[in-house]
Amino acid sequence: MSGIQIKAAFVNDSTAHEAARKLQALRALEVGELQQGGMLTATVDDSVADRARYLIQQIGGNIESME
């Protein structure tokens, strides 16, 4: 089981917090601490990467990188 690291930017901290909670519910391998300016880093399993991308975009996040 390998992970994909996602870095995403959000308009504000509240939407970044919402994304963090939803990624945890999606069983992300790791959700990093929120960075100033609404930046979020998470690692998800390959099997849920597409759902994580969709979730972030639906909340209004902008994916900076996905590796």
N, C-alpha and C positions, 0 to 999 in steps of 0.2 A: 504494500500500500504506500504509494508516494503522494506527496502533497504539492499543491500549486499555491504559490504565494500571490496574493492580490493586494495591490495598493490602490486605494480609492480616495477621492476627494469629495467632500460634501459641502453644501452651501453654508451649513451651520452645525454646531456641535450636537444639537438635538436630533437631527437626521442621522448623523454619524452614530450616536448612541442607539438609535432605533435599528440601524443596520447591524451594529455589533450584537444586539439582542437577537435579531433574526438569524444572523450567521451562527450564533451559539445554538439556537434551536435547530438549525440545519446540521448540527453536529460538526462544526468547523474543528479542525485539529487544534488550531490556536487562533485567538483573536488578540492582537496587540493592544496596548493602551492607546487611547485616542491622543493624537498629536494636535498641537495648537493649529487652528485654522480648519478643523473638520477633516483631518487626514486620518485614515484608518488602514491598518495592515492586518491581514488575516491569512491563515493557511488552511486550505480545504482539501479534502480528498478528491482525487481525479473524478470519482463517480458523481460528485455533486458540484463540480466546477461550473457547469453551465447554469445550474439553478442559482448558484451564488452570484454569477454575473447578472442574471436576470433580476434577482432580488435587489442588488445594488442599483441597477439602472431604474427599476420601478420606484425606488425611494427617492431618486433624483441624484444619485451619485455618479461621478465620472471616474471610470477606471483608468488609472494612470499607467499601471502595468499589471501583467498577469503572466507569471512564469512558473 
